[in-house]
Amino acid sequence: MSESLKTVPLNDVHQQLGAKMVPFAGYNMPVRYSSDLEEHHTVRRAVGIFDVSHMGEFRVRGPQALPLIQRVTSNDASKLTPGKAQYSCLPNQQGGIVDDLLVYMLADEDYLLVVNASNIDKDWAWIQQFNTEGAELQNVSEEMSLFAVQGPKATAALQGLTNADLSAIPYYSFVQGTFAGAPDVIISATGYTGAGGFELYVPNQYAQQVWEAVMTAGQPYGLKPIGLGARDTLRLEMGYCLYGNDITDTTSPLEAGLGWITKFTKDFTNSEGLKAQKDAGVTRKLVGFLMDGPGIPRSHYPLVNEAGEVIGEVTSGTQSPSLSKGVGLGYVQTELSKPGSQIFVQVRGKNLPATVTKLPFVPGTEEA
């Protein structure tokens, strides 16, 4: 198994830092350095750095770049201007989702698509089949490292490393420039933790230089390296979807609460089918729920109604470090999707009560 695992450029650095490494999305990745709980609180209260260089990046350029992106993504990329990013998804023809992704507009006729690591090959093949008009497509996943520096002290910790005014970068915006002496770094504020902060897209040859500079600059602010374990609890407290759990090839963006990125002002893959679904109304919805008492919901645990009938299943669940309570996401019948609805989670044969709750579970510092 380990023979075929890919490694991120700073694999050795993580091992020297004592990270526990695990296979994730085909990569050998740091899951934790100390404890998930400590790392979670570090990001919520101070600042942490994640190495998420396993993510995929595709450049799309030329006069046909925007038409191709409009064809394959659900959101309206024509609204983008240089320096802006957009959350979107790649719908399939069956009503499900090939992947969720970020679309960055770098310049006129020049875009960067950021996709999930486990879907790089799938997404590349999917987009290629629609590239009939000759947009220039380049898979640059192996050339870029990606660090997420997240937490309320991120701006203060990083400001000394760049001339860009970090406090002036709005949510879902970015600048390009020199960072820690490395040229052509994209400094972006999209976030996946709800704690504020930045993503740094760095050419691989500068990855170690940037990582070490951030670690040093962040020391007075309590910056620590953070693994995938805390990344999952942080995103779950915000109710952010994880591909493969909460959204898949068989979940519709409308069922997943992603109607806001599904724009019927243009034609895209299966837009007619999704429009029909919107008009008819979905029969199930992705909801967040809080456990009423003890109990930790886990992925694939059944969700049942008061009569004990199965109404869905948990797609993501954990003990929220911020709330000290079990929280989860899952699909339920639409009539049970309203906040305040009582549902039950089957945990080891027991039906434990939970309440459907508005997301996020924890207020974020980021503003959409």
TIVEXDO-878933 format. One record per residue (C-alpha): x, y negated, z negated. Coordinates in steps of 0.1 Angstrom, whole numbers, plus 5000, padded with zeros to 4 digits. Last residue first. Layout:
<gubas>
{{X, Y, Z}} ...
</gubas>
This chain:
<gubas>
{{4809, 4646, 4971}} {{4823, 4633, 4938}} {{4849, 4653, 4919}} {{4850, 4651, 4881}} {{4829, 4682, 4878}} {{4800, 4688, 4853}} {{4800, 4724, 4841}} {{4774, 4749, 4852}} {{4772, 4732, 4886}} {{4746, 4741, 4895}} {{4710, 4741, 4882}} {{4702, 4771, 4859}} {{4683, 4804, 4862}} {{4680, 4818, 4827}} {{4694, 4851, 4815}} {{4680, 4880, 4795}} {{4699, 4913, 4791}} {{4684, 4944, 4806}} {{4705, 4973, 4791}} {{4718, 5002, 4811}} {{4754, 4992, 4811}} {{4746, 4955, 4818}} {{4715, 4950, 4839}} {{4710, 4913, 4841}} {{4676, 4899, 4834}} {{4657, 4869, 4849}} {{4638, 4840, 4834}} {{4631, 4810, 4856}} {{4643, 4777, 4841}} {{4657, 4764, 4873}} {{4636, 4777, 4903}} {{4649, 4808, 4921}} {{4623, 4833, 4908}} {{4598, 4827, 4935}} {{4626, 4827, 4961}} {{4635, 4863, 4953}} {{4670, 4865, 4938}} {{4705, 4863, 4951}} {{4733, 4860, 4925}} {{4757, 4837, 4908}} {{4769, 4841, 4872}} {{4776, 4827, 4838}} {{4783, 4844, 4805}} {{4789, 4819, 4777}} {{4819, 4803, 4760}} {{4809, 4771, 4778}} {{4843, 4759, 4791}} {{4858, 4794, 4793}} {{4828, 4807, 4813}} {{4826, 4845, 4808}} {{4823, 4858, 4843}} {{4801, 4865, 4872}} {{4800, 4866, 4910}} {{4775, 4883, 4934}} {{4751, 4895, 4907}} {{4723, 4916, 4923}} {{4688, 4912, 4935}} {{4652, 4915, 4924}} {{4653, 4950, 4909}} {{4621, 4958, 4890}} {{4624, 4958, 4852}} {{4590, 4944, 4846}} {{4606, 4911, 4834}} {{4625, 4908, 4866}} {{4658, 4925, 4875}} {{4693, 4916, 4886}} {{4716, 4945, 4892}} {{4753, 4943, 4884}} {{4772, 4940, 4918}} {{4797, 4914, 4905}} {{4799, 4911, 4868}} {{4776, 4895, 4842}} {{4792, 4891, 4808}} {{4769, 4897, 4778}} {{4760, 4878, 4746}} {{4729, 4857, 4746}} {{4708, 4837, 4770}} {{4732, 4844, 4799}} {{4734, 4814, 4822}} {{4722, 4817, 4859}} {{4733, 4802, 4892}} {{4711, 4809, 4922}} {{4715, 4822, 4957}} {{4681, 4823, 4973}} {{4658, 4850, 4987}} {{4627, 4850, 5010}} {{4639, 4820, 5030}} {{4613, 4796, 5045}} {{4595, 4800, 5079}} {{4609, 4767, 5092}} {{4644, 4773, 5078}} {{4644, 4808, 5092}} {{4634, 4796, 5126}} {{4661, 4770, 5124}} {{4686, 4797, 5115}} {{4676, 4818, 5145}} {{4678, 4788, 5169}} {{4712, 4778, 5155}} {{4725, 4813, 5162}} {{4760, 4800, 5171}} {{4757, 4762, 5175}} {{4734, 4737, 5192}} {{4733, 4702, 5177}} {{4711, 4681, 5154}} {{4702, 4713, 5136}} {{4729, 4707, 5110}} {{4737, 4735, 5086}} {{4762, 4721, 5060}} {{4735, 4708, 5037}} {{4715, 4740, 5042}} {{4743, 4757, 5023}} {{4722, 4770, 4994}} {{4732, 4806, 5001}} {{4699, 4815, 5015}} {{4702, 4787, 5041}} {{4738, 4798, 5049}} {{4725, 4832, 5057}} {{4740, 4862, 5039}} {{4748, 4894, 5059}} {{4784, 4886, 5072}} {{4791, 4874, 5036}} {{4785, 4847, 5011}} {{4785, 4851, 4974}} {{4811, 4878, 4971}} {{4831, 4883, 5003}} {{4835, 4845, 5007}} {{4835, 4828, 4974}} {{4808, 4802, 4969}} {{4813, 4772, 4945}} {{4790, 4772, 4915}} {{4812, 4747, 4896}} {{4818, 4771, 4867}} {{4825, 4797, 4894}} {{4853, 4777, 4910}} {{4871, 4774, 4876}} {{4866, 4811, 4867}} {{4880, 4821, 4901}} {{4910, 4798, 4901}} {{4917, 4810, 4865}} {{4923, 4845, 4878}} {{4940, 4833, 4910}} {{4970, 4820, 4891}} {{4981, 4787, 4876}} {{5015, 4771, 4874}} {{5017, 4746, 4845}} {{5015, 4708, 4843}} {{5015, 4694, 4808}} {{5016, 4658, 4819}} {{5053, 4652, 4810}} {{5061, 4684, 4831}} {{5042, 4673, 4862}} {{5071, 4656, 4879}} {{5093, 4686, 4874}} {{5068, 4712, 4886}} {{5058, 4690, 4915}} {{5094, 4685, 4926}} {{5100, 4723, 4923}} {{5070, 4731, 4945}} {{5079, 4704, 4970}} {{5115, 4717, 4975}} {{5103, 4753, 4975}} {{5078, 4746, 5003}} {{5100, 4724, 5025}} {{5109, 4750, 5051}} {{5073, 4762, 5050}} {{5058, 4730, 5064}} {{5036, 4717, 5035}} {{4998, 4713, 5032}} {{4994, 4698, 4997}} {{4959, 4700, 4982}} {{4949, 4674, 4957}} {{4933, 4668, 4923}} {{4899, 4666, 4906}} {{4886, 4691, 4880}} {{4857, 4706, 4900}} {{4879, 4736, 4908}} {{4878, 4741, 4946}} {{4892, 4707, 4956}} {{4888, 4686, 4988}} {{4913, 4658, 4981}} {{4940, 4662, 5008}} {{4977, 4653, 5010}} {{4988, 4666, 5044}} {{5026, 4668, 5044}} {{5044, 4657, 5076}} {{5078, 4650, 5061}} {{5092, 4665, 5028}} {{5110, 4641, 5005}} {{5087, 4648, 4976}} {{5058, 4639, 4999}} {{5062, 4621, 5032}} {{5030, 4614, 5051}} {{4996, 4625, 5061}} {{4965, 4612, 5043}} {{4933, 4630, 5033}} {{4896, 4627, 5027}} {{4869, 4651, 5013}} {{4868, 4631, 4980}} {{4882, 4596, 4984}} {{4920, 4590, 4986}} {{4927, 4556, 4969}} {{4940, 4571, 4937}} {{4967, 4588, 4957}} {{4982, 4556, 4970}} {{5006, 4570, 4995}} {{5043, 4562, 4988}} {{5048, 4597, 4975}} {{5064, 4617, 4946}} {{5058, 4592, 4918}} {{5020, 4596, 4923}} {{5020, 4633, 4916}} {{5016, 4636, 4878}} {{4993, 4605, 4875}} {{4970, 4617, 4903}} {{4969, 4653, 4889}} {{4961, 4643, 4853}} {{4924, 4652, 4856}} {{4931, 4686, 4870}} {{4942, 4703, 4902}} {{4974, 4706, 4923}} {{4966, 4729, 4951}} {{4996, 4741, 4970}} {{4995, 4753, 5006}} {{5024, 4766, 5026}} {{5024, 4763, 5064}} {{5041, 4781, 5093}} {{5025, 4815, 5090}} {{4990, 4801, 5092}} {{4998, 4781, 5123}} {{4974, 4799, 5146}} {{4973, 4776, 5177}} {{4943, 4768, 5199}} {{4944, 4743, 5228}} {{4908, 4740, 5240}} {{4903, 4757, 5273}} {{4866, 4756, 5282}} {{4858, 4792, 5274}} {{4869, 4790, 5238}} {{4839, 4810, 5224}} {{4858, 4843, 5223}} {{4888, 4826, 5207}} {{4867, 4814, 5177}} {{4857, 4850, 5167}} {{4892, 4864, 5173}} {{4908, 4838, 5151}} {{4881, 4842, 5125}} {{4886, 4880, 5122}} {{4924, 4877, 5121}} {{4924, 4850, 5094}} {{4895, 4865, 5074}} {{4911, 4878, 5042}} {{4931, 4845, 5040}} {{4900, 4823, 5041}} {{4900, 4796, 5067}} {{4914, 4761, 5071}} {{4907, 4745, 5105}} {{4930, 4716, 5116}} {{4918, 4692, 5143}} {{4934, 4671, 5170}} {{4913, 4655, 5198}} {{4916, 4621, 5181}} {{4937, 4625, 5150}} {{4940, 4648, 5120}} {{4903, 4657, 5118}} {{4902, 4684, 5091}} {{4876, 4712, 5092}} {{4873, 4733, 5061}} {{4861, 4769, 5062}} {{4834, 4794, 5054}} {{4835, 4827, 5071}} {{4817, 4850, 5096}} {{4784, 4840, 5080}} {{4750, 4858, 5084}} {{4720, 4852, 5107}} {{4728, 4880, 5131}} {{4746, 4860, 5157}} {{4773, 4849, 5133}} {{4776, 4815, 5116}} {{4811, 4800, 5111}} {{4808, 4777, 5081}} {{4814, 4741, 5071}} {{4831, 4718, 5046}} {{4843, 4686, 5062}} {{4876, 4666, 5061}} {{4883, 4630, 5069}} {{4916, 4612, 5077}} {{4908, 4608, 5114}} {{4870, 4604, 5118}} {{4844, 4632, 5113}} {{4807, 4628, 5122}} {{4812, 4647, 5155}} {{4820, 4677, 5132}} {{4783, 4683, 5126}} {{4781, 4713, 5103}} {{4773, 4749, 5115}} {{4806, 4757, 5132}} {{4812, 4776, 5164}} {{4799, 4753, 5191}} {{4807, 4720, 5174}} {{4843, 4732, 5169}} {{4845, 4741, 5206}} {{4830, 4708, 5217}} {{4855, 4690, 5194}} {{4886, 4707, 5207}} {{4877, 4705, 5244}} {{4895, 4672, 5251}} {{4927, 4686, 5235}} {{4936, 4702, 5202}} {{4926, 4729, 5177}} {{4952, 4738, 5151}} {{4944, 4769, 5130}} {{4953, 4774, 5093}} {{4948, 4805, 5071}} {{4950, 4806, 5034}} {{4978, 4828, 5018}} {{4997, 4796, 5009}} {{4973, 4793, 4978}} {{5001, 4785, 4953}} {{4982, 4769, 4924}} {{4995, 4740, 4904}} {{4980, 4729, 4871}} {{4969, 4696, 4855}} {{4955, 4684, 4822}} {{4921, 4692, 4805}} {{4902, 4713, 4831}} {{4934, 4727, 4848}} {{4951, 4736, 4815}} {{4919, 4750, 4801}} {{4917, 4776, 4830}} {{4954, 4784, 4826}} {{4950, 4792, 4789}} {{4919, 4813, 4795}} {{4934, 4832, 4824}} {{4965, 4840, 4803}} {{5002, 4833, 4809}} {{5014, 4835, 4845}} {{4982, 4848, 4862}} {{4969, 4864, 4894}} {{5001, 4856, 4914}} {{4996, 4870, 4950}} {{5010, 4898, 4971}} {{4989, 4893, 5002}} {{4963, 4914, 5021}} {{4934, 4894, 5008}} {{4947, 4899, 4972}} {{4972, 4925, 4961}} {{4984, 4916, 4925}} {{5014, 4898, 4910}} {{5016, 4891, 4873}} {{5036, 4859, 4872}} {{5068, 4858, 4851}} {{5081, 4825, 4865}} {{5109, 4845, 4884}} {{5081, 4865, 4900}} {{5064, 4833, 4911}} {{5096, 4820, 4926}} {{5103, 4852, 4945}} {{5069, 4850, 4963}} {{5075, 4814, 4973}} {{5071, 4820, 5010}} {{5038, 4839, 5005}} {{5041, 4877, 5008}} {{5023, 4901, 5031}} {{5013, 4935, 5018}} {{5019, 4964, 5042}} {{5046, 4982, 5021}} {{5027, 4975, 4989}} {{5000, 5000, 5000}} 
</gubas>
